[in-house]
Amino acid sequence: MITETEENRYAELQQIALDAARNGDLDTLRPMIQAGLPVELKDDKGNSLLMLAAYHGNLQTVRMLVAEGANPDALNDRNQTPLAGVAFKGYLDIAKILVESGADPSADQGGGRTPVMFAAMFGHQAMVEYLESQTQVKITSRIWGIRVNTLARFVGGVRRLFSLKAA
């Protein structure tokens, strides 16, 4: 039987692991995983260690987690995959690792939205091109009736314009 003190310590260790994934702290996270902490550990919003590492741009942590068997298509409580998070953020190098590990670039994130649509909405043209090249079924994604490639170019241009004016 587990004591309350032991249960509280385990909850504390879980939070340390989640923070380590979020912060890219491999020195803390790797030994925890190797000691038996579940690689599919999730936070209170259903975000896996891989989702947290990917969303926060922690390339080496993502590599370690997929090597340890983390599911690249694990959904959080909002039905989002790690690939959707990196498509939104524009982390192309991490997207490539996730896709190479089996992530589905055309996975429905709810309401018919896909990672390529998130990339387009936030102007990540290179991400759109990569994800479209990796889909098993040829699709022509559209958002608001606009091809995702066109939308990504437009949003990317607007973002560059505003960053120039701010400088």
MONORDA-V768121 format. One record per pair of residues at least 24 apart in sequence whose ideal C-beta (glycine too) atoms are under 10 Angstrom apart, sorted by the first residue. I is the first residue (numbers start at 0). GAP is how many residues later the second one is. D is the distance in whole Angstrom. If there is no record, write none. Layout:
i = {I,I}
gap = {GAP,GAP}
d = {D,D}
//
This chain:
i = {9,12,12,13,13,13,13,13,14,16,16,16,16,17,17,17,17,17,17,17,17,18,18,19,19,19,19,19,20,20,20,20,20,20,20,20,20,20,20,20,20,20,20,20,21,21,21,21,21,21,21,21,21,22,22,22,22,22,23,23,23,23,23,23,23,23,23,23,24,24,24,25,25,25,25,25,25,25,28,28,28,28,28,28,29,29,29,29,29,32,32,32,32,32,32,33,33,36,37,38,38,38,38,38,38,38,38,38,39,39,39,39,39,39,40,41,41,41,41,42,42,43,44,44,44,44,45,45,45,45,45,45,45,46,46,46,46,46,46,46,46,47,47,47,47,47,47,48,48,49,49,49,49,49,49,49,49,50,50,50,50,50,50,50,50,50,51,51,51,52,52,52,53,53,53,53,53,53,53,53,53,53,53,53,53,54,54,54,54,54,54,54,54,54,55,55,55,55,55,56,56,56,56,56,56,56,57,57,58,58,58,58,60,61,61,61,61,61,61,61,61,62,62,62,64,64,65,65,65,65,65,65,66,66,68,69,69,70,70,70,71,71,71,71,71,71,71,71,71,72,72,72,72,72,72,73,74,74,74,75,77,77,78,78,78,78,78,78,79,79,79,79,79,79,80,80,80,80,80,80,81,82,82,82,82,82,82,82,82,82,82,83,83,83,83,83,83,83,83,83,83,84,84,84,85,85,85,85,85,86,86,86,86,86,86,86,86,86,86,86,86,86,86,87,87,87,87,87,87,87,87,88,88,88,88,88,89,89,89,89,89,89,89,89,89,90,90,91,91,91,91,91,91,91,94,94,94,94,94,94,94,95,95,95,95,98,98,98,98,98,99,102,102,103,103,103,104,104,104,104,104,104,104,104,105,105,105,105,105,105,105,105,111,112,112,113,113,113,113,114,115,115,115,115,115,116,116,116,116,116,116,117,117,118,118,118,118,119,119,119,119,119,119,119,119,119,119,119,120,120,120,120,121,121,121,121,121,122,122,122,122,122,122,122,122,122,122,123,123,123,123,124,124,124,124,124,124,124,124,124,125,125,126,127,127,127}
gap = {27,24,28,24,27,28,29,35,28,24,26,32,35,24,25,26,29,30,31,34,35,24,33,29,32,33,38,41,26,27,28,29,30,31,32,33,34,35,37,40,41,43,44,49,25,27,29,30,31,33,34,36,39,29,30,33,35,38,28,29,32,33,34,35,36,37,38,40,28,33,36,27,32,34,35,37,38,39,24,29,32,35,36,39,30,31,34,35,38,31,32,34,35,36,37,30,34,31,32,25,26,27,28,29,30,31,32,35,25,28,29,30,31,34,29,32,33,34,35,33,34,33,31,32,33,35,28,29,30,31,32,33,34,27,28,29,30,31,33,35,38,24,26,27,28,33,34,25,33,24,31,32,35,44,48,51,53,24,25,29,30,31,32,33,34,35,24,30,33,29,32,41,27,28,29,30,31,32,35,37,40,41,43,44,49,25,27,29,30,31,33,34,36,39,29,30,33,35,38,28,29,32,33,34,36,37,33,36,32,34,35,38,33,24,29,31,32,33,35,36,39,31,34,38,32,36,31,32,34,35,36,37,30,34,32,28,31,30,31,32,25,26,27,28,29,30,31,32,35,25,28,29,30,31,34,29,32,34,35,33,31,32,28,29,30,31,32,34,27,29,30,33,35,38,24,26,27,28,33,34,33,24,26,31,32,33,35,36,44,48,51,24,25,26,29,30,31,32,33,34,35,24,30,33,29,32,33,38,41,27,28,29,30,31,32,33,34,35,37,40,41,43,44,27,29,30,31,33,34,36,39,29,30,33,35,38,28,29,32,33,34,35,36,37,66,33,36,27,32,34,35,37,38,39,24,29,31,32,35,36,39,31,34,35,38,31,32,34,35,36,34,28,31,30,31,32,25,26,27,28,29,30,31,34,25,26,28,29,30,31,33,35,29,28,30,25,27,29,34,26,25,27,32,33,36,24,25,26,31,34,35,25,30,29,32,33,36,26,27,28,29,30,31,32,33,34,35,36,27,30,31,34,29,30,33,34,37,28,29,30,31,32,33,34,35,36,37,28,31,32,35,24,25,26,27,28,29,30,31,32,26,30,25,24,25,28}
d = {10,7,10,9,6,9,9,10,8,6,10,7,10,8,5,9,8,9,7,6,10,10,9,8,9,9,9,8,9,8,4,8,8,4,4,9,10,8,7,6,9,10,7,10,9,9,10,4,7,8,5,8,9,9,9,7,7,9,10,7,7,8,3,8,7,5,9,10,10,9,8,10,8,6,6,9,6,10,8,10,7,7,8,10,10,9,6,10,9,8,8,10,5,9,9,10,8,10,10,9,6,9,10,5,6,5,8,10,10,10,9,7,6,6,10,8,10,7,9,9,9,9,6,5,8,10,8,7,4,4,8,9,9,9,10,5,8,9,9,9,9,10,5,9,7,10,7,9,10,7,9,5,10,10,8,9,10,9,6,8,8,5,10,9,6,10,10,9,9,8,10,8,9,4,8,10,6,5,9,7,5,9,8,7,9,9,7,9,4,7,8,7,8,9,9,10,9,9,10,10,8,7,9,5,9,7,9,8,8,6,6,7,10,9,9,9,5,10,6,7,9,9,6,9,10,9,6,7,8,4,9,9,10,9,10,10,8,9,8,9,8,5,8,9,5,5,4,8,10,9,9,7,6,6,6,10,9,8,9,10,8,7,9,8,6,4,9,9,9,5,8,9,9,9,10,6,10,7,10,7,9,7,9,9,5,10,9,10,10,8,10,10,5,9,8,8,5,10,9,5,9,10,9,8,8,9,9,9,8,8,4,7,8,4,4,9,9,8,7,6,8,9,7,8,10,4,7,8,6,8,9,9,9,8,8,9,10,7,7,8,4,10,8,6,10,9,8,9,8,6,5,10,6,9,8,9,10,6,6,7,9,10,7,10,9,8,8,10,5,10,9,10,9,9,9,8,8,4,8,9,5,5,9,10,8,9,9,5,7,7,6,9,10,9,8,8,6,10,9,10,5,10,6,9,9,6,9,6,6,9,10,10,10,7,10,6,10,8,8,4,7,8,4,4,9,9,7,9,8,7,8,7,10,8,6,9,8,8,6,8,8,3,3,8,7,5,8,6,8,7,10,7,10,10,4,6,10,9,5,9,9,9,8,4,9,10}
//
